[in-house]
Amino acid sequence: MSHVQPVHVGGIEVRTICEGWAALALADESPGQTVDWDGERERRPWAFVGPDRWRWHVHAFVVRLPSDVIVVVDTGVGDFPPYAPWEESFEDAWAGVEVAEVRHVVVTHLHADHAGGTVIAGAPAFPNATVHVHEADWSAFARSTADDYVARQPMDALLELGMLSLTDTDQEVVPGVQLRHTPGHTPGHRSVILSDDGEVVLLTGDLLHLPTQVAHPGWWSAHDQDPQLGAAARRLLLWRAAQDGWRLGVPHFARPFGSVGPKGWLE
């Protein structure tokens, strides 16, 4: 059972899959900035572990629409070969998900912690789903290997089977599920906007790493390929979320759902 309760966006249900968490170095976050990490730790103890590390959760989202169409957003690490970073892992994280019923899989980007579970043991993990990837990521990581922690090469099997949708435009996959290009973390990074009955949740992908970036969207992570481009995408969507009252779902936050308040992240 997930440690995160399902949330609802109008008639849309969003379940959180947590494969586990690891402790990552704070030194890689907001480089060049003076960050009050002690204050951050006091305000949000759930986000940190030890004096100099944060709790990096690997979450995916299972979205059930009012039409009963199921969309998965990101697929976790799966059996991606070299990638076992866990301090605590949950091997039964996907238990209860009827993978054959999933019709669409949105991969926000091709890093292994978001796309590694798309192909398992060489076969599609979601055998009846179209898998959506931005063409810029597909091209950028064309020559990647497992050592790069990029899940590009195993997904060639999906291309050969005709299950991969490679596009470079913002689009609505199905009514209520919109893809938005938010580059910077990777060239083809996408975020997902879920909307129904006047309610909206933005599934950010790696647009955010830590809650402090909500108050300071110009602060980037050492994991971003193009930090300035990522900051621009983050500023735009966080401004929109604040103006229109969107909720956010952040895959690497230990408590993934919240909103943008006057002083930053609100649970």
Secondary structure, 3 states (H helix, E strand, C coil): CCCCCCEEECCEEEEEEEEEEEEEEHHHECCCCCCCHHHHHHHCHHHEECCCEEEEEEEEEEEECCCCCEEEECCCCCCCCCCCCCCEECCCCCCCCCHHHEEEEECCCCEHHHHCCCEECCEECCCCCEEEEEHHHHHHCCCCCHHHCECCHHHHHHHHCCCEEEECCCEEEECCEEEEECCCCCCCCEEEEEEECCEEEEECHHHCCCCHHHHCCCCCECCCCCHHHHHHHHHHHHHHHHHHCCEEECCCCCCCEEEEECCEEEC
